[in-house]
């Protein structure tokens, strides 16, 4: 049996390992000093007391300043309209984008939501900032958005943060109402977000 050169094996292993460590993310060299959490009621922290939202919990896990730019009731279009004032003008290092729920409730077509998010991501990345896209699906809940958001994140070279509401949306102990988390739920979301972005902000 022909032996394989150990040097070749090492090269193959190194290439495979590098491919597993980090997805290619645009603007990894971003220089901003803050993280902006940009979204709707899930980002705002609806259903929890002030300071119990997920951006506040995330701020305790990272060395960067974390800004909560969530607005209760916002659609992806409303987010697009306030993008300049609430995000771009602050020149952050990373923006965590979370919109979907209100688009669904207002029967905005999924394609329109994806188009608005695509524009939001493009404008953020154009100023040299990293983007993370949040998927709020859980099981069958918002499942139709999950694949579309994953494809969008891959196309735009953005960090993808999947199923942040998994096992929260079905657990009354984690929720303040039918849809929104409570303080316990938001802490779990913050941990999931942190796990997804940690290697890109060090």
C-alpha positions in Angstrom: 0.0 0.0 0.0 1.4 3.4 -1.0 2.1 5.7 1.8 0.9 9.3 1.7 3.5 12.0 2.4 2.9 13.4 5.9 3.6 16.9 4.6 0.7 16.6 2.2 -1.6 15.3 4.9 -0.7 18.3 7.1 -1.5 20.8 4.3 -4.8 19.1 3.6 -5.7 19.1 7.3 -4.7 22.8 7.7 -6.9 23.8 4.7 -9.8 21.9 6.1 -9.4 23.4 9.5 -9.2 26.9 8.2 -12.4 26.4 6.4 -14.1 25.3 9.6 -13.0 28.1 11.8 -14.4 31.2 10.1 -16.8 31.9 7.3 -15.6 34.7 5.0 -17.1 37.8 6.5 -17.1 41.2 4.8 -15.3 44.0 6.7 -13.6 41.8 9.3 -11.1 44.7 9.7 -13.8 47.2 10.7 -12.4 49.8 13.1 -15.5 51.0 15.0 -15.7 50.9 18.8 -19.4 49.9 19.2 -21.9 47.2 18.4 -25.4 48.4 17.4 -28.3 46.1 17.8 -30.8 47.3 15.2 -34.3 45.9 15.0 -37.8 45.8 16.3 -39.5 44.8 19.6 -37.2 41.7 20.1 -34.2 44.0 20.0 -36.0 46.8 22.0 -36.7 44.3 24.8 -40.5 44.4 24.8 -41.9 42.4 27.7 -38.9 43.0 30.0 -38.0 45.8 32.4 -35.5 48.5 31.2 -32.0 47.0 31.2 -33.3 43.4 30.8 -33.2 43.5 27.0 -30.8 41.3 25.0 -28.4 44.2 23.9 -27.8 45.1 27.6 -27.1 41.5 28.4 -24.8 41.3 25.4 -23.0 44.4 26.6 -21.9 42.5 29.7 -20.2 39.8 27.6 -18.1 42.0 25.2 -15.5 44.7 25.5 -17.2 47.0 23.0 -20.0 49.4 23.7 -23.4 47.9 22.8 -26.1 50.3 21.7 -29.8 49.3 21.6 -31.4 50.7 18.4 -34.5 48.6 18.6 -37.9 50.2 18.1 -41.1 48.4 19.1 -43.4 47.8 16.1 -40.8 48.5 13.4 -40.9 46.8 10.0 -37.9 46.3 7.8 -39.0 49.4 5.8 -39.2 51.5 9.0 -35.7 50.3 9.8 -34.4 51.3 6.4 -35.9 54.8 6.9 -34.0 55.3 10.2 -30.8 53.5 9.2 -28.8 56.7 8.6 -29.7 58.4 11.9 -29.6 55.4 14.2 -26.8 53.3 12.7 -24.6 54.8 9.9 -24.0 58.1 11.6 -22.5 56.3 14.6 -20.0 54.3 12.6 -20.1 51.1 14.6 -17.8 48.1 14.2 -20.7 45.6 13.9 -24.4 46.0 13.4 -26.7 43.1 14.4 -29.8 43.3 12.2 -33.1 41.8 13.4 -36.4 42.5 11.5 -39.2 40.1 10.4 -42.0 39.8 12.9 -43.9 43.0 12.1 -43.5 42.4 8.4 -45.2 39.1 8.9 -48.0 40.5 11.0 -48.6 43.3 8.5 -48.6 40.8 5.6 -45.7 42.3 3.9 -44.4 39.8 1.3 -41.3 37.9 2.4 -39.6 39.0 -0.8 -40.1 42.6 0.2 -38.6 42.0 3.6 -35.6 40.3 2.1 -35.2 43.2 -0.4 -35.3 45.7 2.5 -32.8 43.7 4.5 -30.5 43.4 1.5 -30.5 47.2 1.1 -29.9 47.7 4.9 -26.9 45.3 4.8 -25.5 46.9 1.6 -25.6 50.4 3.1 -24.0 49.3 6.4 -21.2 47.3 4.6 -20.5 50.2 2.2 -19.1 52.2 5.1 -16.8 49.4 6.2 -18.9 47.9 9.0 -19.6 44.2 9.7 -23.1 42.9 9.7 -24.8 40.0 11.5 -28.3 38.9 10.4 -30.6 37.5 13.0 -33.2 34.7 12.2 -36.0 34.7 14.8 -37.5 31.4 13.6 -38.0 28.5 15.9 -39.2 25.1 14.7 -42.2 25.8 12.4 -42.4 29.3 13.6 -41.2 31.7 10.8 -39.7 28.7 9.2 -40.3 30.2 5.7 -37.9 33.1 6.5 -35.0 30.9 7.8 -33.7 29.7 4.5 -34.1 33.1 2.8 -32.2 34.9 5.6 -29.4 32.3 5.5 -29.0 32.7 1.8 -29.0 36.4 2.1 -26.3 36.3 4.8 -24.2 34.0 2.7 -24.6 36.2 -0.4 -23.7 39.3 1.5 -20.9 37.7 3.6 -22.7 38.6 6.8 -22.7 36.7 10.0 -25.8 34.5 10.3 -27.4 34.0 13.7 -30.0 31.3 13.4 -33.1 30.4 15.5 -32.5 32.7 18.4 -36.1 32.1 19.7 -35.7 28.3 19.7 -37.1 26.7 22.9 -38.0 30.2 24.1 -41.1 30.7 22.0 -42.6 27.4 23.2 -41.6 27.9 26.9 -44.0 30.0 29.0 -41.3 30.5 31.6 -39.2 32.3 29.0 -41.9 34.6 27.6 -43.8 37.7 28.7 -46.7 37.1 26.2 -47.5 34.9 23.2 -44.5 36.1 21.3 -42.1 38.2 23.3 -39.4 36.8 25.6 -39.1 37.9 29.2 -35.8 38.8 31.0 -34.8 35.1 31.1 -35.5 34.7 27.4 -33.5 37.8 26.4 -30.5 36.5 28.4 -30.6 33.4 26.3 -30.9 35.4 23.1 -27.9 37.5 24.2 -25.8 34.3 24.7 -26.7 32.9 21.3 -25.8 36.2 19.7 -22.5 36.3 21.5 -21.7 32.8 20.5 -22.2 33.7 16.9 -20.2 36.9 16.9 -17.5 36.2 19.4 -14.8 35.0 17.0 -15.4 38.0 14.6 -15.0 40.8 17.2 -11.8 39.6 19.0 
